[in-house]
Every structure is written in C-alpha cells, then in structure tokens.
Amino acid sequence: MIVRDLFFNTPARLKFMKRDAAEGAAVFTVVQHEALAHPEVSFRFLREGKEEMLTPGDGKLQSALYAVLGREAALGLLPCPGYGEDIRVEGYLSRPACCRGSRVSQYFFVNGRYVKSRTMTAALEEAYQNTKMVGKFPACVLKLTTKLNAVDVNVHPAKTEVKFTNERALFEAVYYAAKSALSLEQGHVAAELPQQPPSPSAKTR
C-alpha cells in the first residue's frame, strides 16, 4: 500500500493545515504507532525522497523498537514478560536510569490499537516510585490484550482514548506488570500482589 499526494488538490482541512514540516511530523507519528502495533508488517516511511524509517516486519517487537525508536533508545528498555490473564500486559519498559524528561515516549496499545490512558500512565509511574530521578518519566511500549467487551473504543472522535469496564483491573495489570519487570531486572523475585494495591485514582503530573 502506497499513500502519495494525499489531498494534493483540495485538502479537506486546508485552512487548518500547518507548515509542511509539522504535517509531515504528524504523519510520521501515526506511522510509528502502527509500526510498533504491528511488528509483523514492514513499514517504510519516506519524506522528500529520503527514507526516515524502515521496519523489517519480522514479527518481533524488539526489531520494530530498534527501527522506530533508534538503537540507543531501544537499548535503554527492558522486557516486560506477559503478565495477567483477563488483561494481559507485555512489551518493554525503560530502565530506571534511562527515564526521560517527558511522557512523549510512553506508548500504550490495547488489542492492537494505540491509545492514551491516564489510568495506565498513573499505574506505570506509580510502579517506578523510588526507583527514578525526580522529574523523570518512564518510557514504555506496552501492549494490552483483553476481551473486546471489556473496553469501549468509542469515547473519543479519533479513538485514541478508550474506557475500560474495570479501570481498577486495568491499573493493577499495568502496575504489577511493571513492578515485576523492574524486580526481575534488579535480580529480585517478581512482585507479588499486596493485599491493598495502589489506588487507580492516582493523578499524573
């Protein structure tokens, strides 16, 4: 599939379009999300005749990470083994020493769809408490798999925000997946479920 000269004649939102560089960056971001969501598909992105990204399409998320995020960023991530049953979480998380100055490198996917979620962000950052520098944020590429009827994808026009029927279960799944990965990285036993897990109402900064 090749997309070329999209809306070249009459852009659907001509008066709202930004500079070419900004519009190109927005398209690139979408392609990056799709490449991370589907490592089994090879994505090639060219801008002004120059190749900016090429994923191998070998089905391995790690390969897509190298191609999309770059070698240095990918090396700063640690694997997050599959965790959970009703909500399964797997992917990669940043090592505490490799946390970033913003949340721009937090990628969440639900059933193959890139989404934004305050609950998942809060759970991830709660898991990193006391392990990272103040003012730094963990990076991640986390993929959640759950039953289709457990999530509503029609709460946002662009469908980038979703609502779970059980937000607490979502919080716990992400929190304990991250805690387990961090514990394994530190040579400890995987995190066990405490009797009173953190509240999903934790606010992100």
TIPA-933302 format. One record per residue (C-alpha): residue in three letters; x, y, z. Coordinates in steps of 0.001 Angstrom, whole numbers, plus 500000, padded with zeros to 6 digits. Example, Ala and Ser with C-alpha at 12.3 -4.5 7.8 and 13.67 -1.06 7.14 Angstrom:
TIPA-933302
<atom res="ala" xx="512300" yy="495500" zz="507800"/>
<atom res="ser" xx="513670" yy="498940" zz="507140"/>
This chain:
TIPA-933302
<atom res="met" xx="500000" yy="500000" zz="500000"/>
<atom res="ile" xx="501448" yy="503355" zz="498965"/>
<atom res="val" xx="499986" yy="506708" zz="500044"/>
<atom res="arg" xx="501141" yy="509586" zz="497875"/>
<atom res="asp" xx="499974" yy="513208" zz="497404"/>
<atom res="leu" xx="497137" yy="512808" zz="499879"/>
<atom res="phe" xx="494572" yy="515593" zz="499285"/>
<atom res="phe" xx="497099" yy="517335" zz="496998"/>
<atom res="asn" xx="494347" yy="519168" zz="495092"/>
<atom res="thr" xx="491803" yy="520121" zz="497741"/>
<atom res="pro" xx="492869" yy="519254" zz="501297"/>
<atom res="ala" xx="489853" yy="518519" zz="503473"/>
<atom res="arg" xx="491159" yy="520954" zz="506090"/>
<atom res="leu" xx="493270" yy="523323" zz="504014"/>
<atom res="lys" xx="492706" yy="526396" zz="506197"/>
<atom res="phe" xx="493692" yy="524451" zz="509313"/>
<atom res="met" xx="496860" yy="522879" zz="507950"/>
<atom res="lys" xx="500215" yy="523782" zz="509478"/>
<atom res="arg" xx="503623" yy="524006" zz="507869"/>
<atom res="asp" xx="504765" yy="521042" zz="505796"/>
<atom res="ala" xx="507274" yy="520030" zz="508469"/>
<atom res="ala" xx="504574" yy="519912" zz="511158"/>
<atom res="glu" xx="502143" yy="517983" zz="508982"/>
<atom res="gly" xx="504894" yy="515569" zz="507963"/>
<atom res="ala" xx="505807" yy="515005" zz="511612"/>
<atom res="ala" xx="502175" yy="514238" zz="512428"/>
<atom res="val" xx="502008" yy="511638" zz="509664"/>
<atom res="phe" xx="505329" yy="510155" zz="510805"/>
<atom res="thr" xx="503957" yy="509773" zz="514338"/>
<atom res="val" xx="500960" yy="507820" zz="513062"/>
<atom res="val" xx="503229" yy="505514" zz="511053"/>
<atom res="gln" xx="505439" yy="504964" zz="514107"/>
<atom res="his" xx="502420" yy="503932" zz="516164"/>
<atom res="glu" xx="501299" yy="501475" zz="513517"/>
<atom res="ala" xx="504800" yy="500041" zz="513153"/>
<atom res="leu" xx="505002" yy="499382" zz="516905"/>
<atom res="ala" xx="501479" yy="497961" zz="516985"/>
<atom res="his" xx="502165" yy="495593" zz="514084"/>
<atom res="pro" xx="505786" yy="494371" zz="514038"/>
<atom res="glu" xx="504694" yy="491639" zz="511629"/>
<atom res="val" xx="504214" yy="494294" zz="508930"/>
<atom res="ser" xx="507143" yy="496084" zz="507278"/>
<atom res="phe" xx="506718" yy="499869" zz="507240"/>
<atom res="arg" xx="508821" yy="502202" zz="505117"/>
<atom res="phe" xx="508474" yy="505962" zz="505548"/>
<atom res="leu" xx="509934" yy="508401" zz="503040"/>
<atom res="arg" xx="509806" yy="512180" zz="503210"/>
<atom res="glu" xx="511054" yy="514392" zz="500398"/>
<atom res="gly" xx="512554" yy="511276" zz="498804"/>
<atom res="lys" xx="514568" yy="510411" zz="501936"/>
<atom res="glu" xx="513939" yy="507215" zz="503874"/>
<atom res="glu" xx="513370" yy="508043" zz="507540"/>
<atom res="met" xx="512180" yy="504676" zz="508812"/>
<atom res="leu" xx="512125" yy="501062" zz="507701"/>
<atom res="thr" xx="510938" yy="498199" zz="509876"/>
<atom res="pro" xx="511825" yy="494586" zz="508991"/>
<atom res="gly" xx="508341" yy="493162" zz="509505"/>
<atom res="asp" xx="509749" yy="490024" zz="511122"/>
<atom res="gly" xx="507067" yy="489905" zz="513802"/>
<atom res="lys" xx="509466" yy="490784" zz="516626"/>
<atom res="leu" xx="508606" yy="493835" zz="518709"/>
<atom res="gln" xx="512269" yy="494344" zz="519576"/>
<atom res="ser" xx="513126" yy="494710" zz="515889"/>
<atom res="ala" xx="510393" yy="497319" zz="515471"/>
<atom res="leu" xx="511698" yy="499173" zz="518536"/>
<atom res="tyr" xx="515170" yy="499457" zz="517022"/>
<atom res="ala" xx="513757" yy="500728" zz="513736"/>
<atom res="val" xx="511244" yy="503188" zz="515213"/>
<atom res="leu" xx="512965" yy="504495" zz="518338"/>
<atom res="gly" xx="516609" yy="504044" zz="517383"/>
<atom res="arg" xx="519336" yy="501811" zz="518759"/>
<atom res="glu" xx="520226" yy="503926" zz="521808"/>
<atom res="ala" xx="516630" yy="504272" zz="522984"/>
<atom res="ala" xx="515918" yy="500585" zz="522381"/>
<atom res="leu" xx="518950" yy="499531" zz="524428"/>
<atom res="gly" xx="517567" yy="501521" zz="527363"/>
<atom res="leu" xx="514468" yy="499311" zz="527513"/>
<atom res="leu" xx="513973" yy="496080" zz="529437"/>
<atom res="pro" xx="511491" yy="493340" zz="528525"/>
<atom res="cys" xx="508173" yy="493109" zz="530315"/>
<atom res="pro" xx="507111" yy="489445" zz="530110"/>
<atom res="gly" xx="503458" yy="488647" zz="529577"/>
<atom res="tyr" xx="501603" yy="489350" zz="532810"/>
<atom res="gly" xx="497948" yy="488920" zz="533728"/>
<atom res="glu" xx="495007" yy="486884" zz="532491"/>
<atom res="asp" xx="491852" yy="488909" zz="531815"/>
<atom res="ile" xx="494103" yy="491853" zz="530917"/>
<atom res="arg" xx="497449" yy="490630" zz="529600"/>
<atom res="val" xx="500336" yy="493099" zz="529547"/>
<atom res="glu" xx="503619" yy="492650" zz="527689"/>
<atom res="gly" xx="506206" yy="494754" zz="525947"/>
<atom res="tyr" xx="509180" yy="496865" zz="527017"/>
<atom res="leu" xx="509877" yy="499402" zz="529765"/>
<atom res="ser" xx="512710" yy="501828" zz="530314"/>
<atom res="arg" xx="515340" yy="501032" zz="532889"/>
<atom res="pro" xx="515106" yy="503456" zz="535837"/>
<atom res="ala" xx="518375" yy="505111" zz="534808"/>
<atom res="cys" xx="517002" yy="505686" zz="531292"/>
<atom res="cys" xx="513795" yy="507546" zz="532170"/>
<atom res="arg" xx="513025" yy="510659" zz="530127"/>
<atom res="gly" xx="512234" yy="514296" zz="530753"/>
<atom res="ser" xx="508665" yy="513938" zz="529429"/>
<atom res="arg" xx="505984" yy="511338" zz="528713"/>
<atom res="val" xx="506410" yy="511546" zz="524950"/>
<atom res="ser" xx="507996" yy="508072" zz="524869"/>
<atom res="gln" xx="505090" yy="506276" zz="526543"/>
<atom res="tyr" xx="503300" yy="504084" zz="524013"/>
<atom res="phe" xx="500241" yy="502069" zz="525064"/>
<atom res="phe" xx="498335" yy="499688" zz="522812"/>
<atom res="val" xx="495046" yy="497911" zz="523525"/>
<atom res="asn" xx="494152" yy="494996" zz="521287"/>
<atom res="gly" xx="496481" yy="496348" zz="518606"/>
<atom res="arg" xx="495278" yy="499971" zz="518804"/>
<atom res="tyr" xx="497420" yy="502888" zz="520004"/>
<atom res="val" xx="495657" yy="504654" zz="522866"/>
<atom res="lys" xx="496183" yy="507285" zz="525538"/>
<atom res="ser" xx="495144" yy="506475" zz="529076"/>
<atom res="arg" xx="495616" yy="508396" zz="532301"/>
<atom res="thr" xx="494962" yy="505216" zz="534249"/>
<atom res="met" xx="497767" yy="503341" zz="532501"/>
<atom res="thr" xx="500123" yy="506298" zz="532823"/>
<atom res="ala" xx="499380" yy="506601" zz="536544"/>
<atom res="ala" xx="499887" yy="502867" zz="537085"/>
<atom res="leu" xx="503189" yy="502869" zz="535206"/>
<atom res="glu" xx="504587" yy="505848" zz="537077"/>
<atom res="glu" xx="503396" yy="504511" zz="540434"/>
<atom res="ala" xx="505396" yy="501344" zz="539768"/>
<atom res="tyr" xx="508537" yy="503449" zz="539252"/>
<atom res="gln" xx="508221" yy="505376" zz="542511"/>
<atom res="asn" xx="511516" yy="505424" zz="544451"/>
<atom res="thr" xx="513439" yy="503977" zz="541501"/>
<atom res="lys" xx="513855" yy="507010" zz="539218"/>
<atom res="met" xx="515071" yy="510577" zz="539485"/>
<atom res="val" xx="512562" yy="513286" zz="540367"/>
<atom res="gly" xx="511198" yy="514976" zz="537258"/>
<atom res="lys" xx="511885" yy="511968" zz="535042"/>
<atom res="phe" xx="509254" yy="509757" zz="533409"/>
<atom res="pro" xx="509468" yy="506096" zz="532391"/>
<atom res="ala" xx="509291" yy="505216" zz="528719"/>
<atom res="cys" xx="507387" yy="502170" zz="527552"/>
<atom res="val" xx="505899" yy="500225" zz="524703"/>
<atom res="leu" xx="503209" yy="498186" zz="526421"/>
<atom res="lys" xx="500648" yy="496026" zz="524673"/>
<atom res="leu" xx="497465" yy="495093" zz="526478"/>
<atom res="thr" xx="495227" yy="492289" zz="525307"/>
<atom res="thr" xx="491747" yy="491854" zz="526725"/>
<atom res="lys" xx="488247" yy="490800" zz="525768"/>
<atom res="leu" xx="486614" yy="493099" zz="523266"/>
<atom res="asn" xx="483594" yy="493698" zz="525510"/>
<atom res="ala" xx="485888" yy="494857" zz="528337"/>
<atom res="val" xx="486843" yy="498067" zz="526560"/>
<atom res="asp" xx="484856" yy="500830" zz="524848"/>
<atom res="val" xx="486722" yy="502373" zz="521900"/>
<atom res="asn" xx="484017" yy="504885" zz="521021"/>
<atom res="val" xx="484614" yy="507532" zz="523678"/>
<atom res="his" xx="486852" yy="509763" zz="521549"/>
<atom res="pro" xx="486424" yy="511005" zz="517945"/>
<atom res="ala" xx="489926" yy="509878" zz="516983"/>
<atom res="lys" xx="489534" yy="506703" zz="519054"/>
<atom res="thr" xx="492824" yy="507399" zz="520808"/>
<atom res="glu" xx="491139" yy="507234" zz="524204"/>
<atom res="val" xx="489350" yy="504145" zz="525477"/>
<atom res="lys" xx="487320" yy="503295" zz="528557"/>
<atom res="phe" xx="487593" yy="500007" zz="530414"/>
<atom res="thr" xx="484643" yy="498485" zz="532230"/>
<atom res="asn" xx="487003" yy="497843" zz="535148"/>
<atom res="glu" xx="489546" yy="500649" zz="535466"/>
<atom res="arg" xx="490943" yy="499228" zz="538692"/>
<atom res="ala" xx="491751" yy="495924" zz="536996"/>
<atom res="leu" xx="493481" yy="497921" zz="534253"/>
<atom res="phe" xx="495520" yy="499871" zz="536803"/>
<atom res="glu" xx="496577" yy="496721" zz="538638"/>
<atom res="ala" xx="497526" yy="494895" zz="535428"/>
<atom res="val" xx="499881" yy="497666" zz="534284"/>
<atom res="tyr" xx="501215" yy="498347" zz="537777"/>
<atom res="tyr" xx="502133" yy="494752" zz="538582"/>
<atom res="ala" xx="503492" yy="494050" zz="535113"/>
<atom res="ala" xx="505868" yy="496991" zz="535509"/>
<atom res="lys" xx="506780" yy="496077" zz="539098"/>
<atom res="ser" xx="507535" yy="492506" zz="538071"/>
<atom res="ala" xx="509754" yy="493617" zz="535192"/>
<atom res="leu" xx="511642" yy="496039" zz="537431"/>
<atom res="ser" xx="512057" yy="493408" zz="540153"/>
<atom res="leu" xx="513419" yy="490873" zz="537678"/>
<atom res="glu" xx="515820" yy="493499" zz="536324"/>
<atom res="gln" xx="517114" yy="494083" zz="539846"/>
<atom res="gly" xx="517518" yy="490357" zz="540452"/>
<atom res="his" xx="514577" yy="490108" zz="542829"/>
<atom res="val" xx="511601" yy="487807" zz="542825"/>
<atom res="ala" xx="508728" yy="489070" zz="540682"/>
<atom res="ala" xx="506418" yy="491424" zz="542555"/>
<atom res="glu" xx="503639" yy="489695" zz="544442"/>
<atom res="leu" xx="500141" yy="491106" zz="544758"/>
<atom res="pro" xx="499850" yy="493020" zz="548049"/>
<atom res="gln" xx="496594" yy="492965" zz="549965"/>
<atom res="gln" xx="495961" yy="496643" zz="549278"/>
<atom res="pro" xx="497334" yy="497700" zz="545872"/>
<atom res="pro" xx="497738" yy="501392" zz="544995"/>
<atom res="ser" xx="494614" yy="503281" zz="544035"/>
<atom res="pro" xx="493915" yy="503796" zz="540319"/>
<atom res="ser" xx="492834" yy="507320" zz="541146"/>
<atom res="ala" xx="496456" yy="508420" zz="541380"/>
<atom res="lys" xx="496930" yy="511593" zz="539353"/>
<atom res="thr" xx="499612" yy="512036" zz="536728"/>
<atom res="arg" xx="501733" yy="515131" zz="536923"/>
